[in-house]
Amino acid sequence: MFEYQTVNFCESSSGTDQPAWAADTDVGLLDENLMQMGIVWRFKKKNGLDYSEDFRVYEQKLANETARVGGKKVLDMAGGNQSNTGIYVPEGSWS
């Protein structure tokens, strides 16, 4: 099993990942309730409204979802060498 990062946060009704909403039939790849909660507190903050409770609830749900899914170690796919000391030494043109 592996995970990767992408800029695509929604997909079309045909299942194609997209970096932006394009139609009413598009669906989010992330929990849409969590996305809505994030949008609400950001909207309130931008418009000078009290967003503290919305932000607190959003942060709590985000932490719960992150813990449920679990974070994975970042794997560098760019290559390079790793010494036996565990220190990553990137490939380069030095002598």
PDB file as gemmi writes it, atoms N, CA and C in Angstrom:
CRYST1    1.000    1.000    1.000  90.00  90.00  90.00 P 1                      
ATOM      1  N   MET A   1       0.844  -1.180   0.000  1.00  0.00           N  
ATOM      2  CA  MET A   1       0.000   0.000   0.000  1.00  0.00           C  
ATOM      3  C   MET A   1       0.883   1.234   0.000  1.00  0.00           C  
ATOM      4  N   PHE A   2       0.459   2.278  -0.694  1.00  0.00           N  
ATOM      5  CA  PHE A   2       1.203   3.522  -0.724  1.00  0.00           C  
ATOM      6  C   PHE A   2       0.230   4.682  -0.836  1.00  0.00           C  
ATOM      7  N   GLU A   3       0.722   5.860  -0.551  1.00  0.00           N  
ATOM      8  CA  GLU A   3      -0.089   7.060  -0.730  1.00  0.00           C  
ATOM      9  C   GLU A   3       0.746   8.080  -1.472  1.00  0.00           C  
ATOM     10  N   TYR A   4       0.080   9.037  -2.066  1.00  0.00           N  
ATOM     11  CA  TYR A   4       0.773  10.081  -2.788  1.00  0.00           C  
ATOM     12  C   TYR A   4       0.024  11.390  -2.616  1.00  0.00           C  
ATOM     13  N   GLN A   5       0.714  12.481  -2.886  1.00  0.00           N  
ATOM     14  CA  GLN A   5       0.080  13.791  -2.791  1.00  0.00           C  
ATOM     15  C   GLN A   5      -0.293  14.255  -4.189  1.00  0.00           C  
ATOM     16  N   THR A   6      -1.413  14.947  -4.278  1.00  0.00           N  
ATOM     17  CA  THR A   6      -1.888  15.447  -5.556  1.00  0.00           C  
ATOM     18  C   THR A   6      -2.616  16.767  -5.349  1.00  0.00           C  
ATOM     19  N   VAL A   7      -2.735  17.545  -6.401  1.00  0.00           N  
ATOM     20  CA  VAL A   7      -3.501  18.790  -6.329  1.00  0.00           C  
ATOM     21  C   VAL A   7      -4.973  18.538  -6.643  1.00  0.00           C  
ATOM     22  N   ASN A   8      -5.298  17.319  -7.069  1.00  0.00           N  
ATOM     23  CA  ASN A   8      -6.675  16.970  -7.418  1.00  0.00           C  
ATOM     24  C   ASN A   8      -7.461  16.644  -6.157  1.00  0.00           C  
ATOM     25  N   PHE A   9      -8.473  17.444  -5.874  1.00  0.00           N  
ATOM     26  CA  PHE A   9      -9.272  17.230  -4.672  1.00  0.00           C  
ATOM     27  C   PHE A   9     -10.712  16.853  -4.994  1.00  0.00           C  
ATOM     28  N   CYS A  10     -11.046  16.779  -6.290  1.00  0.00           N  
ATOM     29  CA  CYS A  10     -12.390  16.372  -6.689  1.00  0.00           C  
ATOM     30  C   CYS A  10     -12.288  15.554  -7.967  1.00  0.00           C  
ATOM     31  N   GLU A  11     -13.415  14.928  -8.317  1.00  0.00           N  
ATOM     32  CA  GLU A  11     -13.433  14.159  -9.556  1.00  0.00           C  
ATOM     33  C   GLU A  11     -14.755  14.368 -10.277  1.00  0.00           C  
ATOM     34  N   SER A  12     -14.710  14.193 -11.579  1.00  0.00           N  
ATOM     35  CA  SER A  12     -15.915  14.347 -12.395  1.00  0.00           C  
ATOM     36  C   SER A  12     -16.815  13.135 -12.198  1.00  0.00           C  
ATOM     37  N   SER A  13     -18.011  13.216 -12.735  1.00  0.00           N  
ATOM     38  CA  SER A  13     -18.950  12.097 -12.612  1.00  0.00           C  
ATOM     39  C   SER A  13     -18.435  10.862 -13.342  1.00  0.00           C  
ATOM     40  N   SER A  14     -17.512  11.044 -14.272  1.00  0.00           N  
ATOM     41  CA  SER A  14     -16.925   9.897 -14.983  1.00  0.00           C  
ATOM     42  C   SER A  14     -15.731   9.312 -14.234  1.00  0.00           C  
ATOM     43  N   GLY A  15     -15.316   9.962 -13.127  1.00  0.00           N  
ATOM     44  CA  GLY A  15     -14.230   9.423 -12.318  1.00  0.00           C  
ATOM     45  C   GLY A  15     -12.866  10.016 -12.595  1.00  0.00           C  
ATOM     46  N   THR A  16     -12.790  11.082 -13.389  1.00  0.00           N  
ATOM     47  CA  THR A  16     -11.514  11.716 -13.694  1.00  0.00           C  
ATOM     48  C   THR A  16     -11.157  12.709 -12.594  1.00  0.00           C  
ATOM     49  N   ASP A  17      -9.968  12.551 -12.009  1.00  0.00           N  
ATOM     50  CA  ASP A  17      -9.515  13.475 -10.968  1.00  0.00           C  
ATOM     51  C   ASP A  17      -9.313  14.866 -11.547  1.00  0.00           C  
ATOM     52  N   GLN A  18      -9.680  15.894 -10.747  1.00  0.00           N  
ATOM     53  CA  GLN A  18      -9.602  17.286 -11.201  1.00  0.00           C  
ATOM     54  C   GLN A  18      -9.054  18.169 -10.088  1.00  0.00           C  
ATOM     55  N   PRO A  19      -8.315  19.245 -10.458  1.00  0.00           N  
ATOM     56  CA  PRO A  19      -7.823  20.193  -9.458  1.00  0.00           C  
ATOM     57  C   PRO A  19      -8.821  21.312  -9.150  1.00  0.00           C  
ATOM     58  N   ALA A  20      -9.997  21.302  -9.785  1.00  0.00           N  
ATOM     59  CA  ALA A  20     -11.000  22.350  -9.558  1.00  0.00           C  
ATOM     60  C   ALA A  20     -12.383  21.801  -9.899  1.00  0.00           C  
ATOM     61  N   TRP A  21     -13.400  22.392  -9.260  1.00  0.00           N  
ATOM     62  CA  TRP A  21     -14.778  22.009  -9.563  1.00  0.00           C  
ATOM     63  C   TRP A  21     -15.118  22.492 -10.972  1.00  0.00           C  
ATOM     64  N   ALA A  22     -15.741  21.658 -11.778  1.00  0.00           N  
ATOM     65  CA  ALA A  22     -16.098  22.037 -13.143  1.00  0.00           C  
ATOM     66  C   ALA A  22     -17.592  21.910 -13.414  1.00  0.00           C  
ATOM     67  N   ALA A  23     -18.297  21.082 -12.638  1.00  0.00           N  
ATOM     68  CA  ALA A  23     -19.725  20.864 -12.871  1.00  0.00           C  
ATOM     69  C   ALA A  23     -20.404  20.515 -11.551  1.00  0.00           C  
ATOM     70  N   ASP A  24     -21.712  20.658 -11.524  1.00  0.00           N  
ATOM     71  CA  ASP A  24     -22.473  20.336 -10.319  1.00  0.00           C  
ATOM     72  C   ASP A  24     -22.418  18.852  -9.976  1.00  0.00           C  
ATOM     73  N   THR A  25     -22.071  18.016 -10.933  1.00  0.00           N  
ATOM     74  CA  THR A  25     -22.020  16.574 -10.692  1.00  0.00           C  
ATOM     75  C   THR A  25     -20.664  16.117 -10.146  1.00  0.00           C  
ATOM     76  N   ASP A  26     -19.690  17.027 -10.025  1.00  0.00           N  
ATOM     77  CA  ASP A  26     -18.384  16.678  -9.477  1.00  0.00           C  
ATOM     78  C   ASP A  26     -18.518  16.328  -7.998  1.00  0.00           C  
ATOM     79  N   VAL A  27     -17.672  15.427  -7.541  1.00  0.00           N  
ATOM     80  CA  VAL A  27     -17.682  15.028  -6.133  1.00  0.00           C  
ATOM     81  C   VAL A  27     -16.281  15.177  -5.552  1.00  0.00           C  
ATOM     82  N   GLY A  28     -16.223  15.449  -4.266  1.00  0.00           N  
ATOM     83  CA  GLY A  28     -14.942  15.615  -3.597  1.00  0.00           C  
ATOM     84  C   GLY A  28     -14.279  14.280  -3.307  1.00  0.00           C  
ATOM     85  N   LEU A  29     -12.947  14.261  -3.357  1.00  0.00           N  
ATOM     86  CA  LEU A  29     -12.193  13.061  -3.007  1.00  0.00           C  
ATOM     87  C   LEU A  29     -11.989  12.970  -1.501  1.00  0.00           C  
ATOM     88  N   LEU A  30     -12.021  14.110  -0.843  1.00  0.00           N  
ATOM     89  CA  LEU A  30     -11.911  14.167   0.605  1.00  0.00           C  
ATOM     90  C   LEU A  30     -13.311  14.163   1.203  1.00  0.00           C  
ATOM     91  N   ASP A  31     -13.389  14.023   2.488  1.00  0.00           N  
ATOM     92  CA  ASP A  31     -14.669  14.081   3.185  1.00  0.00           C  
ATOM     93  C   ASP A  31     -15.298  15.444   2.920  1.00  0.00           C  
ATOM     94  N   GLU A  32     -16.434  15.462   2.239  1.00  0.00           N  
ATOM     95  CA  GLU A  32     -17.048  16.731   1.846  1.00  0.00           C  
ATOM     96  C   GLU A  32     -17.546  17.530   3.038  1.00  0.00           C  
ATOM     97  N   ASN A  33     -17.949  16.865   4.114  1.00  0.00           N  
ATOM     98  CA  ASN A  33     -18.355  17.567   5.318  1.00  0.00           C  
ATOM     99  C   ASN A  33     -17.156  18.314   5.913  1.00  0.00           C  
ATOM    100  N   LEU A  34     -15.994  17.678   5.919  1.00  0.00           N  
ATOM    101  CA  LEU A  34     -14.778  18.315   6.419  1.00  0.00           C  
ATOM    102  C   LEU A  34     -14.395  19.508   5.544  1.00  0.00           C  
ATOM    103  N   MET A  35     -14.504  19.345   4.232  1.00  0.00           N  
ATOM    104  CA  MET A  35     -14.203  20.469   3.329  1.00  0.00           C  
ATOM    105  C   MET A  35     -15.159  21.629   3.573  1.00  0.00           C  
ATOM    106  N   GLN A  36     -16.432  21.326   3.767  1.00  0.00           N  
ATOM    107  CA  GLN A  36     -17.427  22.375   4.014  1.00  0.00           C  
ATOM    108  C   GLN A  36     -17.110  23.109   5.319  1.00  0.00           C  
ATOM    109  N   MET A  37     -16.733  22.362   6.354  1.00  0.00           N  
ATOM    110  CA  MET A  37     -16.383  22.984   7.630  1.00  0.00           C  
ATOM    111  C   MET A  37     -15.190  23.925   7.464  1.00  0.00           C  
ATOM    112  N   GLY A  38     -14.210  23.517   6.673  1.00  0.00           N  
ATOM    113  CA  GLY A  38     -13.046  24.364   6.415  1.00  0.00           C  
ATOM    114  C   GLY A  38     -13.411  25.622   5.650  1.00  0.00           C  
ATOM    115  N   ILE A  39     -14.303  25.493   4.697  1.00  0.00           N  
ATOM    116  CA  ILE A  39     -14.745  26.651   3.912  1.00  0.00           C  
ATOM    117  C   ILE A  39     -15.494  27.642   4.795  1.00  0.00           C  
ATOM    118  N   VAL A  40     -16.349  27.134   5.681  1.00  0.00           N  
ATOM    119  CA  VAL A  40     -17.156  28.006   6.547  1.00  0.00           C  
ATOM    120  C   VAL A  40     -16.279  28.852   7.455  1.00  0.00           C  
ATOM    121  N   TRP A  41     -15.311  28.230   8.161  1.00  0.00           N  
ATOM    122  CA  TRP A  41     -14.504  29.035   9.084  1.00  0.00           C  
ATOM    123  C   TRP A  41     -13.614  30.017   8.338  1.00  0.00           C  
ATOM    124  N   ARG A  42     -13.139  29.630   7.157  1.00  0.00           N  
ATOM    125  CA  ARG A  42     -12.309  30.562   6.367  1.00  0.00           C  
ATOM    126  C   ARG A  42     -13.141  31.740   5.852  1.00  0.00           C  
ATOM    127  N   PHE A  43     -14.387  31.462   5.451  1.00  0.00           N  
ATOM    128  CA  PHE A  43     -15.286  32.528   4.996  1.00  0.00           C  
ATOM    129  C   PHE A  43     -15.545  33.523   6.131  1.00  0.00           C  
ATOM    130  N   LYS A  44     -15.860  32.978   7.316  1.00  0.00           N  
ATOM    131  CA  LYS A  44     -16.134  33.853   8.457  1.00  0.00           C  
ATOM    132  C   LYS A  44     -14.912  34.683   8.827  1.00  0.00           C  
ATOM    133  N   LYS A  45     -13.742  34.071   8.802  1.00  0.00           N  
ATOM    134  CA  LYS A  45     -12.511  34.811   9.131  1.00  0.00           C  
ATOM    135  C   LYS A  45     -12.280  35.938   8.129  1.00  0.00           C  
ATOM    136  N   LYS A  46     -12.420  35.638   6.856  1.00  0.00           N  
ATOM    137  CA  LYS A  46     -12.188  36.635   5.807  1.00  0.00           C  
ATOM    138  C   LYS A  46     -13.160  37.802   5.910  1.00  0.00           C  
ATOM    139  N   ASN A  47     -14.371  37.548   6.376  1.00  0.00           N  
ATOM    140  CA  ASN A  47     -15.389  38.591   6.463  1.00  0.00           C  
ATOM    141  C   ASN A  47     -15.508  39.216   7.849  1.00  0.00           C  
ATOM    142  N   GLY A  48     -14.525  38.957   8.709  1.00  0.00           N  
ATOM    143  CA  GLY A  48     -14.492  39.600  10.015  1.00  0.00           C  
ATOM    144  C   GLY A  48     -15.512  39.079  11.012  1.00  0.00           C  
ATOM    145  N   LEU A  49     -16.017  37.883  10.798  1.00  0.00           N  
ATOM    146  CA  LEU A  49     -16.999  37.295  11.712  1.00  0.00           C  
ATOM    147  C   LEU A  49     -16.288  36.388  12.720  1.00  0.00           C  
ATOM    148  N   ASP A  50     -16.971  36.089  13.815  1.00  0.00           N  
ATOM    149  CA  ASP A  50     -16.392  35.194  14.815  1.00  0.00           C  
ATOM    150  C   ASP A  50     -16.382  33.776  14.258  1.00  0.00           C  
ATOM    151  N   TYR A  51     -15.192  33.214  14.106  1.00  0.00           N  
ATOM    152  CA  TYR A  51     -15.052  31.879  13.533  1.00  0.00           C  
ATOM    153  C   TYR A  51     -14.408  30.902  14.510  1.00  0.00           C  
ATOM    154  N   SER A  52     -14.183  31.308  15.741  1.00  0.00           N  
ATOM    155  CA  SER A  52     -13.420  30.500  16.691  1.00  0.00           C  
ATOM    156  C   SER A  52     -14.036  29.123  16.929  1.00  0.00           C  
ATOM    157  N   GLU A  53     -15.338  29.047  17.137  1.00  0.00           N  
ATOM    158  CA  GLU A  53     -15.964  27.746  17.389  1.00  0.00           C  
ATOM    159  C   GLU A  53     -15.946  26.876  16.135  1.00  0.00           C  
ATOM    160  N   ASP A  54     -16.209  27.478  14.977  1.00  0.00           N  
ATOM    161  CA  ASP A  54     -16.159  26.724  13.722  1.00  0.00           C  
ATOM    162  C   ASP A  54     -14.755  26.173  13.487  1.00  0.00           C  
ATOM    163  N   PHE A  55     -13.743  26.989  13.766  1.00  0.00           N  
ATOM    164  CA  PHE A  55     -12.359  26.566  13.588  1.00  0.00           C  
ATOM    165  C   PHE A  55     -12.014  25.429  14.552  1.00  0.00           C  
ATOM    166  N   ARG A  56     -12.443  25.545  15.805  1.00  0.00           N  
ATOM    167  CA  ARG A  56     -12.162  24.517  16.807  1.00  0.00           C  
ATOM    168  C   ARG A  56     -12.769  23.176  16.396  1.00  0.00           C  
ATOM    169  N   VAL A  57     -14.028  23.198  15.963  1.00  0.00           N  
ATOM    170  CA  VAL A  57     -14.714  21.965  15.558  1.00  0.00           C  
ATOM    171  C   VAL A  57     -14.048  21.376  14.316  1.00  0.00           C  
ATOM    172  N   TYR A  58     -13.670  22.245  13.369  1.00  0.00           N  
ATOM    173  CA  TYR A  58     -12.981  21.791  12.153  1.00  0.00           C  
ATOM    174  C   TYR A  58     -11.651  21.123  12.502  1.00  0.00           C  
ATOM    175  N   GLU A  59     -10.859  21.771  13.339  1.00  0.00           N  
ATOM    176  CA  GLU A  59      -9.553  21.227  13.724  1.00  0.00           C  
ATOM    177  C   GLU A  59      -9.711  19.878  14.429  1.00  0.00           C  
ATOM    178  N   GLN A  60     -10.730  19.756  15.262  1.00  0.00           N  
ATOM    179  CA  GLN A  60     -10.974  18.510  15.977  1.00  0.00           C  
ATOM    180  C   GLN A  60     -11.340  17.392  15.007  1.00  0.00           C  
ATOM    181  N   LYS A  61     -12.233  17.693  14.061  1.00  0.00           N  
ATOM    182  CA  LYS A  61     -12.631  16.676  13.072  1.00  0.00           C  
ATOM    183  C   LYS A  61     -11.454  16.317  12.170  1.00  0.00           C  
ATOM    184  N   LEU A  62     -10.652  17.297  11.799  1.00  0.00           N  
ATOM    185  CA  LEU A  62      -9.481  17.044  10.968  1.00  0.00           C  
ATOM    186  C   LEU A  62      -8.504  16.121  11.695  1.00  0.00           C  
ATOM    187  N   ALA A  63      -8.268  16.375  12.979  1.00  0.00           N  
ATOM    188  CA  ALA A  63      -7.374  15.526  13.767  1.00  0.00           C  
ATOM    189  C   ALA A  63      -7.931  14.106  13.873  1.00  0.00           C  
ATOM    190  N   ASN A  64      -9.227  13.986  14.081  1.00  0.00           N  
ATOM    191  CA  ASN A  64      -9.855  12.660  14.170  1.00  0.00           C  
ATOM    192  C   ASN A  64      -9.726  11.892  12.858  1.00  0.00           C  
ATOM    193  N   GLU A  65      -9.974  12.575  11.736  1.00  0.00           N  
ATOM    194  CA  GLU A  65      -9.872  11.921  10.429  1.00  0.00           C  
ATOM    195  C   GLU A  65      -8.430  11.540  10.113  1.00  0.00           C  
ATOM    196  N   THR A  66      -7.494  12.406  10.450  1.00  0.00           N  
ATOM    197  CA  THR A  66      -6.081  12.113  10.216  1.00  0.00           C  
ATOM    198  C   THR A  66      -5.653  10.906  11.032  1.00  0.00           C  
ATOM    199  N   ALA A  67      -6.077  10.841  12.284  1.00  0.00           N  
ATOM    200  CA  ALA A  67      -5.737   9.704  13.142  1.00  0.00           C  
ATOM    201  C   ALA A  67      -6.386   8.423  12.636  1.00  0.00           C  
ATOM    202  N   ARG A  68      -7.604   8.533  12.135  1.00  0.00           N  
ATOM    203  CA  ARG A  68      -8.319   7.354  11.640  1.00  0.00           C  
ATOM    204  C   ARG A  68      -7.638   6.779  10.405  1.00  0.00           C  
ATOM    205  N   VAL A  69      -7.270   7.651   9.475  1.00  0.00           N  
ATOM    206  CA  VAL A  69      -6.646   7.218   8.235  1.00  0.00           C  
ATOM    207  C   VAL A  69      -5.180   6.869   8.467  1.00  0.00           C  
ATOM    208  N   GLY A  70      -4.520   7.670   9.292  1.00  0.00           N  
ATOM    209  CA  GLY A  70      -3.106   7.434   9.603  1.00  0.00           C  
ATOM    210  C   GLY A  70      -2.198   8.125   8.618  1.00  0.00           C  
ATOM    211  N   GLY A  71      -1.173   8.720   9.145  1.00  0.00           N  
ATOM    212  CA  GLY A  71      -0.167   9.364   8.298  1.00  0.00           C  
ATOM    213  C   GLY A  71       0.901   8.360   7.910  1.00  0.00           C  
ATOM    214  N   LYS A  72       1.484   8.543   6.772  1.00  0.00           N  
ATOM    215  CA  LYS A  72       2.519   7.645   6.291  1.00  0.00           C  
ATOM    216  C   LYS A  72       3.838   8.397   6.154  1.00  0.00           C  
ATOM    217  N   LYS A  73       4.932   7.672   6.220  1.00  0.00           N  
ATOM    218  CA  LYS A  73       6.261   8.231   6.055  1.00  0.00           C  
ATOM    219  C   LYS A  73       6.419   8.747   4.624  1.00  0.00           C  
ATOM    220  N   VAL A  74       7.081   9.888   4.460  1.00  0.00           N  
ATOM    221  CA  VAL A  74       7.323  10.457   3.136  1.00  0.00           C  
ATOM    222  C   VAL A  74       8.446   9.672   2.469  1.00  0.00           C  
ATOM    223  N   LEU A  75       8.215   9.214   1.262  1.00  0.00           N  
ATOM    224  CA  LEU A  75       9.196   8.471   0.486  1.00  0.00           C  
ATOM    225  C   LEU A  75       9.684   9.354  -0.635  1.00  0.00           C  
ATOM    226  N   ASP A  76      10.982   9.618  -0.672  1.00  0.00           N  
ATOM    227  CA  ASP A  76      11.567  10.453  -1.718  1.00  0.00           C  
ATOM    228  C   ASP A  76      11.794   9.604  -2.958  1.00  0.00           C  
ATOM    229  N   MET A  77      11.072   9.913  -4.029  1.00  0.00           N  
ATOM    230  CA  MET A  77      11.187   9.151  -5.266  1.00  0.00           C  
ATOM    231  C   MET A  77      12.225   9.738  -6.217  1.00  0.00           C  
ATOM    232  N   ALA A  78      12.983  10.764  -5.760  1.00  0.00           N  
ATOM    233  CA  ALA A  78      13.949  11.439  -6.621  1.00  0.00           C  
ATOM    234  C   ALA A  78      15.272  10.685  -6.718  1.00  0.00           C  
ATOM    235  N   GLY A  79      15.435   9.643  -5.956  1.00  0.00           N  
ATOM    236  CA  GLY A  79      16.681   8.886  -6.010  1.00  0.00           C  
ATOM    237  C   GLY A  79      17.695   9.416  -5.020  1.00  0.00           C  
ATOM    238  N   GLY A  80      18.939   9.093  -5.257  1.00  0.00           N  
ATOM    239  CA  GLY A  80      19.998   9.530  -4.358  1.00  0.00           C  
ATOM    240  C   GLY A  80      20.547   8.356  -3.582  1.00  0.00           C  
ATOM    241  N   ASN A  81      21.544   8.623  -2.796  1.00  0.00           N  
ATOM    242  CA  ASN A  81      22.196   7.585  -2.008  1.00  0.00           C  
ATOM    243  C   ASN A  81      21.917   7.803  -0.547  1.00  0.00           C  
ATOM    244  N   GLN A  82      21.890   6.725   0.189  1.00  0.00           N  
ATOM    245  CA  GLN A  82      21.745   6.822   1.628  1.00  0.00           C  
ATOM    246  C   GLN A  82      22.925   6.089   2.237  1.00  0.00           C  
ATOM    247  N   SER A  83      23.660   6.789   3.091  1.00  0.00           N  
ATOM    248  CA  SER A  83      24.817   6.158   3.712  1.00  0.00           C  
ATOM    249  C   SER A  83      24.360   5.172   4.774  1.00  0.00           C  
ATOM    250  N   ASN A  84      25.296   4.358   5.264  1.00  0.00           N  
ATOM    251  CA  ASN A  84      24.936   3.385   6.285  1.00  0.00           C  
ATOM    252  C   ASN A  84      24.669   4.038   7.637  1.00  0.00           C  
ATOM    253  N   THR A  85      24.872   5.355   7.747  1.00  0.00           N  
ATOM    254  CA  THR A  85      24.552   6.063   8.987  1.00  0.00           C  
ATOM    255  C   THR A  85      23.108   6.522   8.996  1.00  0.00           C  
ATOM    256  N   GLY A  86      22.393   6.310   7.895  1.00  0.00           N  
ATOM    257  CA  GLY A  86      21.007   6.730   7.818  1.00  0.00           C  
ATOM    258  C   GLY A  86      20.855   8.162   7.331  1.00  0.00           C  
ATOM    259  N   ILE A  87      21.974   8.789   6.922  1.00  0.00           N  
ATOM    260  CA  ILE A  87      21.924  10.156   6.427  1.00  0.00           C  
ATOM    261  C   ILE A  87      21.741  10.125   4.918  1.00  0.00           C  
ATOM    262  N   TYR A  88      20.750  10.844   4.449  1.00  0.00           N  
ATOM    263  CA  TYR A  88      20.449  10.896   3.012  1.00  0.00           C  
ATOM    264  C   TYR A  88      21.433  11.814   2.316  1.00  0.00           C  
ATOM    265  N   VAL A  89      22.103  11.290   1.272  1.00  0.00           N  
ATOM    266  CA  VAL A  89      23.064  12.078   0.511  1.00  0.00           C  
ATOM    267  C   VAL A  89      22.547  12.152  -0.922  1.00  0.00           C  
ATOM    268  N   PRO A  90      22.027  13.313  -1.359  1.00  0.00           N  
ATOM    269  CA  PRO A  90      21.491  13.400  -2.721  1.00  0.00           C  
ATOM    270  C   PRO A  90      22.597  13.310  -3.756  1.00  0.00           C  
ATOM    271  N   GLU A  91      22.241  12.743  -4.901  1.00  0.00           N  
ATOM    272  CA  GLU A  91      23.218  12.663  -5.983  1.00  0.00           C  
ATOM    273  C   GLU A  91      23.511  14.055  -6.495  1.00  0.00           C  
ATOM    274  N   GLY A  92      24.747  14.286  -6.939  1.00  0.00           N  
ATOM    275  CA  GLY A  92      25.114  15.613  -7.428  1.00  0.00           C  
ATOM    276  C   GLY A  92      26.359  15.545  -8.283  1.00  0.00           C  
ATOM    277  N   SER A  93      26.828  16.687  -8.687  1.00  0.00           N  
ATOM    278  CA  SER A  93      27.985  16.739  -9.569  1.00  0.00           C  
ATOM    279  C   SER A  93      29.247  17.207  -8.845  1.00  0.00           C  
ATOM    280  N   TRP A  94      29.343  16.943  -7.556  1.00  0.00           N  
ATOM    281  CA  TRP A  94      30.531  17.326  -6.813  1.00  0.00           C  
ATOM    282  C   TRP A  94      31.529  16.174  -6.816  1.00  0.00           C  
ATOM    283  N   SER A  95      32.786  16.490  -6.554  1.00  0.00           N  
ATOM    284  CA  SER A  95      33.818  15.436  -6.580  1.00  0.00           C  
ATOM    285  C   SER A  95      33.997  14.817  -5.213  1.00  0.00           C  
TER     286      SER A  95                                                      
END                                                                             
